[in-house]
Amino acid sequence: MTEEKEFPIEQVFDLSYKMLSNQYGFFYLHTTKGVITLHIKDAPEEFIKKFRTVEKK
């Protein structure tokens, strides 16, 4: 869930990110409706690990 949208876990099939500096980066939410790009301030490694434990395959 973001401030603007909610993505059911059934529609998410992968997560990735790229930090461009120590201050910001991009988080990529790969969904059945396309790739959603979000700006981030911190690496989302813990969030991705948690996603991997509950993702639907």
VEXBAKOL-276829 format. One record per atom (N, C-alpha, C, O, CB): residue number from 1; x, y, z. Coordinates in pm, 1 decimal, m for minus. Glycine has a CB too. Layout:
N
NUM X Y Z
...
END
This chain:
57
1 83.9 m116.8 0.0
1 0.0 0.0 0.0
1 89.0 124.0 0.0
1 187.5 131.3 73.5
1 m95.7 m0.7 121.2
2 53.3 219.9 m82.3
2 120.7 349.3 m80.5
2 18.8 452.5 m32.1
2 m95.0 417.4 m1.0
2 178.7 387.1 m223.0
3 58.1 576.0 m26.0
3 m36.9 680.6 13.7
3 m149.8 695.2 m87.2
3 m259.4 739.4 m52.8
3 35.0 814.0 30.0
4 m122.7 658.0 m211.8
4 m220.2 679.5 m318.2
4 m288.0 553.7 m370.4
4 m400.2 560.8 m420.6
4 m154.3 747.3 m430.3
5 m222.2 438.6 m359.7
5 m275.7 315.5 m418.0
5 m253.1 196.1 m327.2
5 m167.6 196.4 m238.6
5 m212.7 289.5 m553.5
6 m333.2 94.6 m353.2
6 m318.6 m31.9 m282.1
6 m302.4 m141.5 m386.4
6 m374.1 m143.5 m486.5
6 m441.5 m59.9 m187.8
7 m207.8 m233.3 m363.0
7 m180.6 m341.2 m455.8
7 m199.5 m474.5 m385.2
7 m119.4 m509.9 m298.7
7 m38.4 m329.5 m513.8
8 m304.1 m549.4 m420.1
8 m323.9 m681.4 m358.0
8 m204.4 m771.7 m386.9
8 m148.7 m768.6 m496.6
8 m454.6 m747.4 m409.2
9 m166.0 m850.8 m290.0
9 m46.5 m935.7 m303.8
9 m59.8 m1030.6 m422.7
9 40.7 m1070.3 m481.6
9 m22.7 m1016.4 m174.8
10 m181.4 m1066.9 m457.9
10 m202.5 m1156.1 m572.1
10 m162.8 m1090.0 m703.5
10 m138.5 m1159.8 m802.0
10 m348.2 m1200.0 m578.3
11 m155.8 m958.4 m707.4
11 m119.5 m886.0 m829.6
11 29.2 m851.6 m836.5
11 75.3 m798.3 m937.5
11 m200.9 m759.0 m839.7
12 104.7 m881.2 m730.8
12 247.9 m848.8 m726.7
12 327.7 m976.4 m749.8
12 311.2 m1074.1 m676.8
12 287.5 m782.6 m590.3
13 414.0 m976.1 m851.1
13 494.2 m1096.0 m874.0
13 643.8 m1075.6 m854.1
13 719.4 m1172.6 m858.2
13 470.0 m1145.7 m1011.8
14 688.5 m952.2 m832.7
14 829.3 m932.0 m800.4
14 849.6 m790.0 m747.9
14 769.3 m700.2 m773.3
14 918.7 m958.0 m924.7
15 958.1 m772.4 m674.6
15 999.8 m643.0 m621.7
15 1147.6 m626.6 m650.9
15 1223.4 m723.4 m644.3
15 970.7 m631.0 m468.5
16 1189.4 m505.6 m683.0
16 1332.0 m478.6 m699.8
16 1356.2 m331.4 m668.8
16 1262.4 m252.4 m657.9
16 1380.7 m514.7 m844.6
17 1483.0 m296.5 m655.0
17 1515.7 m156.6 m627.6
17 1655.5 m124.4 m674.8
17 1737.9 m212.8 m697.9
17 1502.3 m125.9 m478.7
18 1679.9 4.5 m688.7
18 1813.9 53.2 m723.2
18 1834.9 183.2 m648.5
18 1762.5 280.5 m669.2
18 1831.4 73.1 m878.6
19 1934.0 184.0 m562.0
19 1969.8 306.5 m490.6
19 2063.8 386.2 m581.1
19 2162.6 332.8 m631.6
19 2036.9 275.0 m350.7
20 2032.5 513.1 m600.8
20 2115.0 599.0 m685.3
20 2217.7 677.0 m604.4
20 2315.5 727.8 m659.1
20 2027.5 695.0 m763.1
21 2194.8 686.1 m474.2
21 2288.5 751.9 m384.0
21 2255.1 704.3 m242.4
21 2170.3 616.8 m224.7
21 2280.7 909.8 m396.1
22 2320.5 761.0 m143.5
22 2288.2 726.7 m4.2
22 2157.1 789.5 40.0
22 2106.1 758.1 147.5
22 2400.7 771.4 89.2
23 2102.3 878.0 m42.1
23 1983.4 952.8 m1.6
23 1855.2 912.3 m74.0
23 1746.2 935.7 m21.8
23 2007.1 1097.5 m23.4
24 1865.0 852.7 m191.5
24 1742.0 816.1 m261.7
24 1767.0 706.9 m365.8
24 1880.3 678.0 m404.3
24 1681.1 939.1 m328.9
25 1655.8 648.2 m409.1
25 1660.8 545.7 m510.6
25 1522.1 519.4 m565.2
25 1428.0 594.6 m539.7
25 1721.6 418.0 m455.0
26 1511.1 411.7 m640.5
26 1383.5 373.2 m699.5
26 1346.7 232.4 m654.5
26 1431.2 143.0 m649.3
26 1389.3 381.4 m853.6
27 1220.0 214.8 m622.6
27 1164.3 85.3 m584.5
27 1069.3 45.3 m696.7
27 980.5 121.8 m734.4
27 1090.4 90.9 m443.5
28 1088.6 m74.4 m749.3
28 1008.6 m122.2 m861.4
28 915.4 m232.6 m813.5
28 958.9 m335.4 m761.8
28 1099.1 m172.9 m976.6
29 787.4 m208.6 m831.9
29 683.3 m302.9 m793.6
29 632.1 m364.8 m923.3
29 563.9 m298.4 m1001.3
29 566.8 m232.8 m711.2
30 664.5 m491.2 m946.2
30 626.9 m560.5 m1069.2
30 490.0 m623.9 m1046.8
30 476.5 m717.1 m967.7
30 734.0 m668.6 m1109.6
31 388.8 m573.3 m1116.5
31 251.7 m619.7 m1095.1
31 192.6 m672.6 m1225.5
31 251.9 m660.3 m1332.7
31 164.0 m505.9 m1038.8
32 75.0 m731.4 m1212.9
32 3.4 m779.9 m1331.7
32 m40.9 m664.9 m1420.1
32 m78.2 m687.4 m1535.2
32 m117.9 m863.5 m1290.9
33 m38.0 m542.7 m1369.7
33 m78.2 m425.0 m1447.0
33 42.2 m343.8 m1495.3
33 25.4 m233.8 m1547.9
33 m169.5 m336.5 m1363.2
34 163.2 m397.3 m1477.9
34 283.4 m327.8 m1520.7
34 376.5 m299.3 m1404.0
34 350.7 m341.1 m1291.1
34 247.0 m198.8 m1590.3
35 483.5 m228.8 m1431.5
35 582.0 m195.4 m1328.8
35 550.4 m56.8 m1273.3
35 536.9 39.7 m1348.4
35 727.3 m200.5 m1386.2
36 538.7 m48.5 m1141.7
36 513.7 76.8 m1072.3
36 646.9 120.5 m1011.8
36 712.3 41.2 m943.9
36 401.0 61.6 m962.0
37 687.8 244.0 m1034.8
37 813.5 296.3 m982.0
37 784.0 394.7 m869.8
37 704.7 487.4 m885.8
37 896.9 364.0 m1093.8
38 849.3 373.0 m756.1
38 832.5 460.7 m640.3
38 968.5 516.0 m599.0
38 1069.4 446.4 m610.1
38 765.6 384.7 m522.0
39 972.3 638.6 m552.4
39 1096.0 696.3 m498.4
39 1111.1 650.9 m354.2
39 1014.0 648.8 m278.6
39 1095.5 852.9 m507.8
40 1233.7 614.2 m316.0
40 1260.0 569.2 m179.3
40 1381.0 642.3 m122.3
40 1466.1 692.6 m195.7
40 1282.6 416.3 m175.4
41 1386.3 646.6 10.6
41 1500.0 708.8 80.0
41 1593.3 604.2 140.2
41 1712.1 630.2 159.7
41 1450.1 802.8 189.9
42 1539.3 486.0 169.6
42 1617.7 378.5 231.0
42 1600.8 250.2 150.4
42 1496.1 227.3 89.9
42 1574.9 356.0 378.7
43 1703.7 167.5 150.0
43 1696.5 38.8 80.7
43 1588.2 m47.6 146.2
43 1586.2 m60.6 268.6
43 1834.9 m34.1 83.4
44 1498.5 m106.8 66.8
44 1385.9 m183.6 120.1
44 1415.7 m332.6 139.1
44 1327.2 m415.9 119.9
44 1267.9 m168.5 28.9
45 1538.1 m366.7 176.3
45 1577.9 m507.6 184.7
45 1490.3 m588.2 279.7
45 1451.9 m700.5 247.1
45 1721.9 m517.8 228.5
46 1458.3 m533.6 395.9
46 1374.8 m606.2 492.7
46 1233.1 m625.2 439.1
46 1173.4 m731.2 457.9
46 1370.6 m531.1 627.3
47 1179.7 m524.2 373.2
47 1046.3 m534.8 313.8
47 1043.9 m644.9 207.6
47 949.7 m723.9 201.9
47 1003.4 m399.6 252.1
48 1146.9 m649.8 124.1
48 1154.4 m751.6 19.3
48 1166.9 m890.9 80.8
48 1103.5 m985.1 33.1
48 1273.5 m723.8 m74.9
49 1247.4 m905.2 185.7
49 1259.4 m1035.1 253.8
49 1124.5 m1080.3 306.8
49 1088.5 m1197.2 292.7
49 1361.4 m1027.2 369.2
50 1049.5 m989.6 367.5
50 917.2 m1022.2 420.6
50 822.8 m1059.6 307.2
50 745.7 m1154.6 320.2
50 859.9 m903.9 501.1
51 827.6 m986.9 196.7
51 745.8 m1019.4 80.2
51 774.0 m1161.4 32.3
51 680.9 m1235.4 0.5
51 771.5 m919.2 m33.0
52 899.6 m1199.8 27.0
52 936.7 m1333.8 m21.1
52 875.7 m1445.1 65.2
52 851.3 m1555.5 16.6
52 1089.4 m1348.2 m23.3
53 851.3 m1415.1 193.1
53 792.6 m1519.2 280.4
53 642.4 m1533.9 261.5
53 585.6 m1636.7 298.3
53 821.6 m1487.7 426.2
54 577.0 m1432.8 204.8
54 430.5 m1439.1 190.2
54 382.9 m1432.6 44.9
54 262.8 m1442.4 19.5
54 367.3 m1326.1 267.7
55 474.3 m1416.3 m50.4
55 431.2 m1401.4 m189.6
55 358.0 m1526.5 m238.5
55 385.9 m1638.1 m194.8
55 552.1 m1372.5 m279.9
56 264.9 m1505.0 m329.1
56 185.7 m1612.6 m388.9
56 252.4 m1656.0 m518.0
56 280.6 m1573.7 m605.1
56 38.9 m1567.5 m414.9
57 277.4 m1784.6 m529.9
57 339.5 m1836.5 m653.9
57 246.0 m1931.3 m722.3
57 279.3 m1985.5 m827.7
57 473.0 m1907.0 m624.8
END
